[in-house]
Structures are given as structure tokens and as C-alpha cells.
């Protein structure tokens, strides 16, 4: 019955399980675990014996069971082997147990499923494809659903996709109008029998193609109608959806990379070493076997007076053959099995050191660091590339209103800044806000001057705050406690509105035609005359309102570069002043916006408004005409000032990034966020600086363009490079580089590469890959924006595969899981809501800055210690084994052991665990009379130790050996320190000299980044919300909107959604290059 | 609400030196003064030790007489196993030029006899030798049982191949008077061997205890008849037997045969003069191209007459001194360079 055919398309019929069962679609149960109780033993053993060492020792064990060959007792091998295998198995079992647990937890979540015309609670795992399920507000979505209807008008619903792509702003989904009419009518929903024909399961988060056939008509489906598993329903009290993909077929699961067995490079080195040593062992065995054959034929023959050969063992060649195997067993200690055990133990210890580290404990969330994988510690010291998520990892995803410049005056200086600005430091307590009851408690502002100005009634300041309170797309709501809650579509807009609120300009509510704000205690209702929405070419947003006095005003906010061109010439002085301020803000990594207003005259506006209506009604060139009209009215603006919003970085990010790049570790930022946001953060945490020679932006839309851009950037780079080095341009060189022979060119100067998801998809194609990688590796900083989870993993794979570098991925959300899994080391940020990243990670801690300690302290130490241990171990084993090789020449190559190896393994362990005392006690026990009395054949060494240790000669030999082995090392070290001192030696010497000279003075250099860069329009913001607001589609009609004297802007109510969709697909979400927007 | 801080505290890792990896550590810093001091003292110590050892080793006296070739006719006789019952004796005169003072030990020394062969070493039964069960012969292949299935005592290849020459040293005071030099056959073994590893079955009559067993094929007499003169030196407790049973680690080895009984004429040791070894030649070595010799030697506090340890100490000491001078030179030149560098 199992279908081996690859699913080409999917046909799903609603409410018809029997029909859907024909196709054998996966159900909604997920498995991330590897074993169950029955399969654990065979699969686990099979996996373990795939390791070279384990297999080798199994063979050895079998050899030892043959009495003719066995020169050692069998338990010397089986004890360590069983120990290793049990330890690994127990670890695997516990890991898998936790995976089972988390699977169960997810599979047993409840959701309401429509079965037999009734809503029933079902576990997630029992949800089948074609079922209709009901979701409620703030619930996780159980499977990939086709949205049928929702509580909001027009079948709208809002989802948060943070788990999928890391973006926290809400996305709108809307149902087909035919299905949204079903509403919450259970009977009608139960009768719904539409058939969906759509693409097979895939991992593309932003694409969906399908057709719904229902009631003899066909409706095309796209990504806007689909809610994906992993999303959370927000601001929507309920919605109904039909399951299209379930369980492993969902886009979330398809995006999670396979769990891979991670190995450290030392492990791999060990495996090859073991092979080499094995070869060496064979050589030794052959030499000794040949020796034995020769001896047997030349001398042994005559020696048979004293030692008969058994019949049939006469041939000396056969004796040599047996000797070969015997020596393989005797000399087996060169291939160290206990090494594997000891390595595991050491790594476990290192993991505990990480868990115990107080410097990686985050007290605010009471989360200590955790080494979830205990086998990777030394790899931490070898990291060359770090792939970091942005939101939640580098940034806190909190936007705060930090500073502003109003009418040429800066408010909100950072307290402990430079000397001339210290007047605020005396009063460090935050500003006491006017309307305490309404204020957002988390908001803090340290500059009292602004408050003063407000109280003084400075009209410019009031106007400034009024713009903040009026010109936005925020929706307000009152929660049960009567508090005002803002629902924001982009967090920085929320920051601005919240700031205005705390300064007394409280945005209260809005209808399609009005905006009500509370201005310093008095309620004022503005009539919203027009909403000039944001888009990516305009990079600004304006509202035209009529205030109660009847004046018509245009309030505008937008990117400074755009807005400054629209200013009235009289603003020149203010403009240059504000411009300076903006540079200062940008230098601190703040996201800036310019604020302006314009008084409109009634007549002019009416004319303009009429033209706008005409344009709206037009069928041809509608968008162009509207854009022209917007352009027309947004001119001669009066500048009010600028705002600076901080996308709050996590603590210590800048320092961490700096010190990591000092350690030559390259940091790549992979984010699902928009390009501008990503660049902004790049600047904020010093990854991008103004000192950089060039920043390449790759934003091509097809493979050819991307390749061209990459080539150009590369030429540019090498050209500039030559310029730098030679002073004149050398003619272009053909660059036909093979993928696996990419040589890192030495690049003088700093470069940065910024590439967005769409271009990345093309760049990751096989023939462009090499160009991308080459360019990326020459750049100091690489930022990839708008990438899907799988692309993150692909980028990591690319670097891992072709650069042979050790990679680390760090992230906090479900969208980082695949990247975390595919990197050599995955780090999850713990202490947050989502657990997926942590569960998939190898190490987890609460703050990005702990990465510094993890890599530079724990990683380094682990690596050092492991290397020292390995060197010692190999030395010890070789010393021990080669004695037997040597002794072979004296004992007629007869595989007699010179030292009692049978107990060596055991003694060895005790010895390693640090007890010479135990060593001696065991030695003496085994050489004691008592044990000889009990087992005379097994312990025939009685008297040896006693007799030899009482001889003075022995002690003299021991002493001489010690001297002869220690002194050369001392000489070597002494000469090394003298002749070739390392950096640390020099530093130590310098420190000593300093200590003698004078007590150390602590002076910490303070670095402040100075940058002249202006941030762009930094909204994580989408076009279309203006229309939603003015059309009132997203507002629940509580009371009919008040009729105003003005003619209302009329939009065709059936076309507005199409309008919105069209706009969003055309929207240029970056500076005009990236042509997609994910909703 | 009060539980929260406790909860926080419990997750905070302990602030112990071990857990925070702040255990005190010391790194040796090799300053010139310290290193050179250590080197010079070690050098002096090694040199002194070496000289003492060499002197004491040279103060020992040793005589070795290889009698494989000298008793050629006996060797030839023994090459044929069928002549086992024919006795062959051989007398080797030698002249002792100087007195051998103190305790004198007599050894036999074998060349090319592989007592360390794996199968040979294993071919013994410690359970039998400890006297618990004289019929325990499991480990003794190929000398477990005789042809008529009676267990061999002592079993195994080691015991079977026991050295069975008798060596008698006599002092020829003049051409007519010969005195047999008194040799003690006791005290040749380790204490543990005599009192722990080898025990006779507890019975007054040894022959009774060994009834139902047979002697090893190469032996002329059974184990309980090894020493006719001293009944306590029989059975498993025979000193020669114990000495032989401790398998040597190398194919050339010497084993203690007897020690001088310092009485009467020999109270100070062996006086100079003419001596002769009277050897009953039983042990065949020419068949495996081995050799055997008899050794007379005195001992000092640090063992026999081997110069190796003394030379090793001397060489180490000398090298240490050389190296320390070299290091001193390097250090001084470097220091001068640095100084001049700073002065610039």
C-alpha cells in the first residue's frame, strides 16, 4: 500500500476523510525521535559499530577468543568496549527520550476539529488532511491551513510568523470571499465540500499555488490564503481553516533540516589517525611474524628438545602466521580504545565547566548556560565563521524612542556621554510624565528639557508630538483593565506613538474618517481627510487632517533624504542644523526619521482631493497618477525635526562582535528581516562602518543579474585592491576559479556584502555559488536579509563544504533551527518563549555576549587541554607498545609479553584518574602472597615488586631515567623562551618589568563610533495599511462613522483587497531593488 | 512571589574555584639563574654518582669460564639423547690471580636459551608448585602426562628442561692436595619463592605424597630425590629447582648456583691460587647452538660488575654540564644583545 511515487500535486477534499485517505497523506503526527523501544538496540548498535574504533575492537575481541592466537585474556578488550558502548547508548537513549517527550507534548496539543457537524476537541496528531479546524486567538496553528472564514470582517485574520521567519510584525491573511461568507456557521462549514488542488509539499514559505473548486466554480489560491503551522493567531478571536498539509508535510517541518550527527575535527583526525596506526600495527605484526618464521626455522627447530611442537604445527610459516595475529592482539594498545572513553569523559568535564560558569549566567532570566551536546567542546576553539540571526539574538526586538531634534534643538542626550553634555547626569531619574495613568510604564526618557518645553507650550514641540500621534497606522484597543493597548504593525512606529503618548499626546482611537487624540488632557478629534500611504519608493507617509479649528494640515514623516528635498526653501538653517543632528543620531546607530508639516489651504485641498478621486476612479495609469498627486501635495513642507529610535541591541553585542573579529572570526548576519533593518543593525553593532572601502549590495532578480552583480563587485574589489596596492589599475584578469580551489585572496581594506533572499536563491545555484562564496569570503562582513530558514542552512552548508571552515550558528527562534542544525556548532538563545532553537542547539545561553566567553575562553581551553591529553596519550601508548616490539627480538618473536599487559588497561585507567597511590596498592596486591595463594596461575608475580624495589640499583636506574627525560625538556623550554619567545612569554616578561617599574594604572580606552551615515527610512513597514485604515475594513463597526461635511474618499469595497494584493506584490521592499514582500 | 529569588539562587552556579576554573595554578618560569643552578647541581650529582658506581663496579671480581667447548667430548655425547644414562665428567683447571674477598657467588650462565618463549613460559602449573594439588597439570602442555597417563611432577616445559649439571669447585693447594671449596646450596632464592610460591605437600614422607605421579621425562630422578644430603632441600623446595623455575627475561642469563661457605680456609673469601671446576656434564646445549659457562663473582652494594649504570651516570653528568655551559653562553650573548638594543 505504501506509495513510492513522488507526490506531484495534492488533491484534498474538505470534510471527507475517506476520499483523502486514498492518497495516503501524512497525518499531523510529527516524529523527531530516532528510535523506539524495539528498534533502539539494533539501530543504536549498528550505528555505533560504524565507528572505526568500535569495529576494530570487535574484530580484536573475536581474535582473542581463538586460543591459538590469544596472547592476552579476552576481558582486557571487552571491558573497555562494553563500557564505551554502554555509555554512548545511555546518552543516545536519554537524548531520544527527550525528543519523544517534546514530540508527545506537541502531538497532544488540543485543537477544535469539525467532525460529524460538531466541533470536537482533538489532539493535534489526530488531525487529518481535509479536516476543518477552528483556531482561537493566540493559539498555535496546528497544520498548514487554507483560511476559510474568520471573526474579522472580509475574512481577514492576523498571524504572527516569528517562529517561521523571525519577523514579529503581524501579517494579514484573508479568506476567499466565497468562503468567508460561511462565517462561524457550523452547519454550513460542515457541508463545505470544496476540493483543493495544489502543489506538493515543499519548503517555500512565501509561495503557494492552488485552486479551490467549489460549487462549480474555481478560485485560485495563493500564499495570502494560507496559514502555516508554527504561526500564532493574533487579534482575531477565531477563524476556520481547512487542513492542506499536515505533520511532516507542513512548511515548518519541511524547513527543519535533518538532524545530523555532529563530529568535531579532532574526531575526524582521530579516525584517520586510527587508520594510520592500524597500518603501522600491521607492519609491526608482519615484521615480527617474518622474524618468528625465520627464528623457528633456524633456531626453534633445535630448541625442540625442551619444547615439543604439537603434531601438525611443524611449519615455521604457519607459526609465523599465528604469531602475526598474536602480535596484533599484544600491540593493540597502539590503537587506543580507552582514548575514546577518556575523551568523552574530558569533554563531559568541559561541558560541566560551561554549565557552571557564573560569567555565562544571566541573572535577569535566571538562565545559566547549558552545554546540551557534550561532544563538541574543543571545536568551540576552532570557529572561523559565525552565522547569527538578528532579531532576538543581536537585538532585543524592542524599539525605544531615544532622542529627537525639534526645531534645531536636541532632546534626550545620552546621560554619561561627553563632557559638555553632562548637565543631565545630575538628575539620572527618568522623566516624570504628565499623564501618569495613561503612560506606558516601560518607557523611559532621561531628558527633562523636553518635558519643560512641553509645559512651556512650545508650539513647535506640540506640533512635533502631534505628528507622532496622528501620522501612523497604529490601531488602538482597550483591554479588560481599561488600559490602552496599541496594535502595531511595525515596532518602530509603535515606539513613536508610545513616546507621544507619554509626553501627553495620547492617540486614543480612530475611525476611517477620524483620529481622536488626547492633547495634554483635552480630547481632540481630527478629521482624517486623506492618507498618503507608505511605499518603498516614496519612503514617507503623510496624513491630511482637519483640526477642530478647521485648519487643514498635512503631517508627514519619512526618510530624511527624501523629506529634505520636499522642504520649503525657508527651512535652510533648520535643515542644516537638523541634518547635523541626524548624523549624530545615525552615528549612534539609531534609526532616524524626519518630521515635517504643511498648512494647506481649503480650496487647494479640495481641488487636489477631487483630482485624487478622479485618479482613483481611473482605469489607466492609476498608480502613476496617484503617485504624482501625492508628490504634488507633499511639497513646501516645514521641517519640525527628527526622531531617533533605537532598535535595542542585546547587551554587550558591540564589544562581543569587536573582540570576535579581533580573533579573526567572521560574523555573517542571516536574517529574515528587511534589508534596511539589517543594514541598520550592521551599523549599530559595528559590523558595518563608514571606514569600509565599499559595501556591495546584491539584489538581482534572476540568476544572470545576480551573477553580473557578483562579478562586478568582485572586479570592483580586486580593482580597488590593486589601486590601493599599485596605485594604478591593472588590466582585468579572467577569473575562472574552480569551486573547490577557492583561495582566499588577501584583501586590503574592509568590504561588506549585503545580499537579499531572492538574490541569494539564485546565488546558491551551482554555477554562481563559487562567485558568491569567493566574494563573501573576501568581505569583512556579510549580511543576508529576507532569507528563509532553509536558505540560512544552505548558506551555512556552503561555507562548511567549500571553505572547510568550522562554523557556528546562533539564533533564538524556530526559523534558525535548520541553520543551527547544519552548522558545526549550533547555539540557541535560551530564556525566551520559543524553545525550538534551544532544543535543536548544542549550546544554549541567554545572551549573545556570552558567545565571547564560550569561544574565546571555554573553546580555547578545551582545545588546549584536549590536544595536550591526546599527545600524552599517544606517547604513552607508543612507549608501552613499542617495548613489546623490541622485546620481540629477544624472545624469539614468540609473542611473549615483557610487561603484564593484562592488567595494564585497568591500571592505566586508575592512573589517569589521578592516583599513584591506587596504582601502587593494586600493584602490591597483585604481587601479594595472599592473592597468589588464591589464584596461583593468574597472579604469578609474587615477590617481583618486593624484590626489585628493595634493590638500590633499581632506584638508581629510576633516578637516572628521570633526570635524562626531564632535562632535555627543560633545555628545550629554556632555549625556546630565550630564542623564540611567544607573544605570551613577551607579555609575561613585559608584565614583570612593569610590575617592577610601577603599579599598574587602569585606563580603559573608550571608543565611540563616529559615523556620518544616515539611516534610511527605517520602517519595518508595509504598504497597504493606509488603505485598510481609510477603508475601515479592519475596524469593527461599533457605531456608524460620523458624517462629515467633506466628501468621503470612496474606494470600491470589493476591489480594495485586490488592490492591496497588487500593491504588495509590486512593492519594492528595499531601496527599489528587492521586488517581493512576504505577507 | 517569595519563591522567585530562591529559584534564581538555585540556578546560579556555585562560586567555587573548581567550578569557575579558578583553581590556583603555577607555571614554571624558566629563569636563567634557576635553570643553570639546577643543571650544574644535577651535573655534579650525576658525575659523582657515576664515578662512585664505576669504582665500586670495578672493585668486584668476576671469573667466567665457558665450558661448552672445553668439555667437547661430553657435549658430543649429550647430543645423542640415547646416551642419557652415561655419566660424563670434565675437569677445568684455572688460576685465580687475586684473592676474591667477601661473599663469592657461583653462577651458571646459558647463552641462547629462550626461557622467555611464550609457550615455554606458560608451560608450568603454579597450583602444583604451591603444593595444594600435585596432580594439577592443566597448564603444562606439552608435558602434562607421561605416556601411561600419569601426571608429571613437576609438570611443564620449564621444569622438564631444568639445568642439571653439577659443578664442584676445588682448591688445589699443591699438586697433590685438593680441598673441595664449601658451597652453600641454601639462600639462593627469593624469600617469597621459598615461602610462598613453592610449597611441598604437607607430609613427612614426600615420596608418599608424590605417589601416582611420575618424574619429568628429562629427569634422572624424581622431585623428592633431588638432594640426597639435605632432606629439607627436596621436593618443590629445592633451591636449584626454584631458581630454574624463575624464567629469565633474556636468552642470555645467569642463575645463582651456590654461595661460598666462609669457613676455615675460606673465611675471608677465595684465596689466590689454582682451582678447578669438576663438572658433571648433563645439560645439552650444543643441539640448539647454545653455550654454557660457570661464573664466580663478588658483589658490591650496587650489584655486580656491570659498568653500564656508572657510565650512564657519568655520561649524563658530563652532557648536563656541557649543555649548561652552552645555555649560559646563549643566554649571555642574548642578554648583551638586548641590552645594546635598549641602549640604542
Interface residues (C-beta under 8 A of the other chain):
Chain A: X71 X299 X302 X303 X305 X306 X307 X308 X310 X326 X352 X353 X355 X356 X357 X358 X359 X361 X363 X366 X367 X368 X861 X890 X891 X892 X894 X895 X896 X898 X929 X932 X933 X936 X937 X940 X942 X943 X946 X947 X951 X952 X953 X956 X957 X960 X963 X964 X967 X970 X971 X973 X974 X975 X977 X978 X979 X988
Chain B: X7 X8 X11 X12 X13 X14 X15 X19 X20 X21 X29 X30 X32 X35 X38 X39 X42 X46 X49 X53 X81 X112 X114 X116 X117 X118 X119 X120 X121 X123 X125 X126 X127 X129 X130 X132 X139 X141 X142 X157 X160 X161 X190 X191 X192 X193 X196 X197 X249 X250 X251 X284 X287 X288 X289 X301 X302 X303 X309 X312 X313 X316 X320 X323 X327 X330 X331 X334
